[in-house]
Amino acid sequence: MIRAKHFATHLLFFATMVMAMSETILPASTEQAPAEAFSYVEYDRLVAKYVDGRGRVNYAGLKKELAALQAFLDQLAAVSPESKPELFANDDESKRYYLTAYNAYVLFYAAKAYPDKNALWAKLGWFKNKEIVLGGRQLTLNDLEHNIIRKRFLDPRIHFYLNCGAVSCPPLKARAIAENATESELEDGARAFINDPANVRFEAKTRTLYLSKIFDWYEGDFLNYLRAKRGLASPQIADYIKLYLVGEAAQLLARVPADQLRVKHLDYDKNLNEQ
């Protein structure tokens, strides 16, 4: 009887120790490792190597590294702000992802088709029919541009960053957007695009504002921004230009009444943006 009681005491002590150890160990063993950040390193390396200061691409060289670009596309296919929202801290980081995805896929298709220099624009179906995958979701470049980037962010500055592989497109950047730098990247891009005479120029003598076709194709995006964000009841496209245009051209444009201003759109060079 004494031995049984002694044994029970030891058993109770052992059970108490096991429970204490469990309370100490289990919480640590069930902790989840922090999620890894989405990486732009490989895309950054490739554009730094194959894109020059004018935004022109060495497609022959890039074609030799299609496997590396495909590896970045595979990462896009696996992860997106929809499938892994915890990896994207805010809307700007989501915007960074989608803008990069668009340019990366265009680069891939243009390089894959090279030396065919007309594949993208001669076969416009590529933008509608070429399948891309983002975070497990199948869509097209048109879906990405019109149904995600334009619709979700309502930011017309994206039209100065998205690159469609043509000479008259906004120049491709030879670097990836840095973390937390999406806003400054888009602001700098808008200013650079609008102050490039190849895209915007004002002829004071004839009171004519010559604009890239981008301002024609997406005029609604610019006017909606002016209404919603700038409070203009009846905006004109020139009102958007005035936000960024600097120098003498800006001063001359400011003197012309809206009803006396003529707007013409420049020819769009659809040749491949190759070096």
Secondary structure, DSSP 8 states (H G I E B T S, - for coil): -HHHHHHHHHHHHHHHHHHHHHHHHHHHHT----------HHHHHHHHHHB-TTS-B-HHHHHTTHHHHHHHHHHHHH--TTT-GGG--SHHHHHHHHHHHHHHHHHHHHHHHTT-SSHHHH-THHHHHSEEEETTEEEEHHIIIIIIIIHHH--GGGGGT---SBTTS----SS---TT-HHHHHHHHHHHHHT-TTTEEEETTTTEEEE-THHHHTHHHHHHHHHHHH--SS--HHHHHHHH--SHHHHHHHTS-GGG-EEEE-----SB-B-
